[in-house]
Amino acid sequence: MPLHLHTPLFESGAMSARDGQSVWLKMEAMQPPGSFKIRGIGFACEEYVRRGATRFISSSGGNAGIAAAYAGRRLGVPVVVVVPETTTERAKELIARENAQVIVHGASFQEANALAQSMVTGTDAFIHPFDDPLLWQGHASMIDEVAAARFKPDAVLLSVGGGGLLCGVVEGLRRNGWSDVPVVAVETVGADSFAQSLAAGERIELPGISSIATSLGARRVAEQAFALAQQHPLRSVVVSDAEAVQACLRFMDDHRVVVEPACGASLAVAYDAARSLGQYSKVLVIVCGGVTATVQQLQKWGEVFGG
Ligand SMILES: *Cc1c(COP(=O)(O)O)cnc(C)c1O
């Protein structure tokens, strides 16, 4: 049995903007570890166990680390997650709750990641947060479910961090014969490594991440994500942190579900569907989820950004 759930797919009454336009939600926020990441990470972890791995190592203090910890517990495989000192107590708790060992090391992700990499032995599997073809294969299952429901969207809206979700969704579209369905790829200002790479015509590296949408905070996107932009119909959109947070708060009222600003970025575009997605009549939004922002934190950001 796979480690992820088959998630709900339904039309959002709150978002369907103009006559004849419908916005559909794929509720990845309902996955037990709180985000879509368990699809790819669960799939990869099962495959690594088949190949003989006896331990998983991750360096993500976010949803990828939580998903790896969850997968390890479910599979009975020990997990080590190395996180930087900047990681919140809450994130460390969520990882530890899944019985994974949390090692705090270094001032930034780079140092934590370097230690994690140095720990990997021949019997360990390193679980990358976005840049692994096994992850993309696993993420693609969310599109299989949409196809099985016989709902063909005319655009898919999703958030981009390192681009693992993008690679997985495009793989899912292709394997269901939907290579013609465009993807709208959303980032926040200050975490827009994909948009800036497209503008530059090459993969750029951001000097740092200045957005609160930390789950979108890959300084450089996966090579495959950049390559797909040349092969698949795709549009890139960048929203502000304020728009992402307001969308999270609105979504909470409309659909009674809490998500991170990383997901709110896509929701912000969906709420403005009449303006930015006017040409599409059936929009599929990947509600990617995320557990690292509490209701209180979202409300505080909402005040800071003048909600
Ligand atoms: C990881 C993550 C993203 C970005 O996914 P990538 O595969 O890195 O592009 C978006 N939203 C949430 C909630 C995430 O956890």
The ligand as an SDF file (V2000), in Angstrom:
LIG
                    3D

 15 15  0  0  0  0  0  0  0  0999 V2000
    8.2230   21.6200   -1.1570 C   0  0  0  0  0  0  0  0  0  0  0  0
    7.0350   22.4480   -1.2290 C   0  0  0  0  0  0  0  0  0  0  0  0
    6.7610   23.2640   -2.3480 C   0  0  0  0  0  0  0  0  0  0  0  0
    7.6810   23.3640   -3.5250 C   0  0  0  0  0  0  0  0  0  0  0  0
    7.9300   22.1320   -4.1210 O   0  0  0  0  0  0  0  0  0  0  0  0
    9.2030   21.9030   -5.0560 P   0  0  0  0  0  0  0  0  0  0  0  0
    9.1320   20.4890   -5.4310 O   0  0  0  0  0  0  0  0  0  0  0  0
   10.4190   22.2300   -4.2270 O   0  0  0  0  0  0  0  0  0  0  0  0
    9.0610   22.8420   -6.1950 O   0  0  0  0  0  0  0  0  0  0  0  0
    5.5930   23.9930   -2.3450 C   0  0  0  0  0  0  0  0  0  0  0  0
    4.7470   23.9690   -1.3110 N   0  0  0  0  0  0  0  0  0  0  0  0
    4.9640   23.2070   -0.2220 C   0  0  0  0  0  0  0  0  0  0  0  0
    3.9840   23.2330    0.8850 C   0  0  0  0  0  0  0  0  0  0  0  0
    6.1130   22.4290   -0.1440 C   0  0  0  0  0  0  0  0  0  0  0  0
    6.3390   21.6710    0.9290 O   0  0  0  0  0  0  0  0  0  0  0  0
  1  2  1  0
  2  3  1  0
  2 14  2  0
  3  4  1  0
  3 10  2  0
  4  5  1  0
  5  6  1  0
  6  7  2  0
  6  8  1  0
  6  9  1  0
 10 11  1  0
 11 12  2  0
 12 13  1  0
 12 14  1  0
 14 15  1  0
M  END
$$$$
